[in-house]
Amino acid sequence: MTKLTAAITAIGGYVPDYVLTNSILETMVDTNDEWIMTRTGIKERRILKDPNKGASFLGIQAVQDLIRKKGIDPQEIDLLICATTTPDMPVALTGPYIATQIGAINAFSFDLQGACSGFLYGMSVAAKYIESGRYKKVLLVGTDKMSSIIDYTDRATCIIFGDGAGAVLFEPNYEGLGVQDELLFSDGVGREYLKIEAGGSLLPPSFETIKNKQHYVFQDGKTVFKYAVFSMAEASFKIMERNGLTGDDVDWLVPHQANKRIIDATAHRMQLPEEKVMINIHKYGNTTAATLPLALLDYQNQLKKGQNLIFATFGGGFTWGALYLKWAY
C-alpha cells in the first residue's frame, strides 16, 4: 500500500465587512499611506467592529464557508484544532466552542497558540493525527481578532494588524500528495521583542497594568524584522534543499503576511519570481493565525493537483518554520 499522507481537501475563510484603510488611519495616528505602504505593503485591513463578537465568531464563519463548499456533514469531523492568539477568553478554549456551534458533535477540540506561526504548527499537528491512521477528517482553523489587542494610538502596531479567519480540512491521501516535510523552530530570545506584557501569570491584570496599556501588543519592530527576514528565508531555503527542490520546482510560496519586505526577502532566497508568491497583505494586513489559509483561499482557483507549495511563517516567541506540501485537488 502507498504511504498514507495528510492532504488538504477543502478551504474556507471569512473577513469582516469593515475596511480600515490607510486613509482612515491617517486621521487616527501620525502616519500616511506612503509611509505604511513603503514599510509594510499594507493598504487596508478588515476589522470586526462588534464588541460582543470574538475570534470564535470569525472562526465559525470560516468553517461554515468550508462546510458549504465541501458539502460535508459536521458530524464526520474527528478533530478541530483552533490556532489563535486571541481566544475569546482564558481557560475556556475557543476551539471546543467553535466545534459545538458548527455541530461537530463527534469531534474533540483544542486550541494551539503559536502566535503568527500557529497555523503552520497546526498543519504539522493535524498531519500527524491523519498519518497515525486514527482520524479521517481533521479541521484546522486559524482565527484572530487582532483589533482586540491593538492600541490604536500606537502607530508602530496599529498599521499592521487586521481581523480574519481561515480553515482547511485534512484527509488521508494515498497518491503521495499532501504534507511532505517540515522544519519548525522556536527561540525564547524573542520573548522580549514581541509580546503583551500583562494578563498572564507573570503579570496578572490590575489597575496599573490597564493604566499603563500593558494589555496591548508591543513590538520592537527593527529587531523582529531582522530575525524574521533571516529566519523565514532560511527555513524556506533549507526545506527546499533537503527535498532536492529548486526555484523551478516550487509552484507557490505561501508566506505569512506580516510585511511585504519579509515576503520579498524569502522569495529572493528561494529564487522565486513574484508570480509564484501568494500575496494578499495589501488587503488584510497581518491576521496572525489566519494569514496562510486566507492566502490559499484567495489563490485557490490557480492551484492545480500535484503542485509543490512551500509554507513559511515567523511569529512571536520567536516561532518560525517552513512546510512542504503537494496540492491534492
Disulfide bonds with the S-S distance in Angstrom:
none
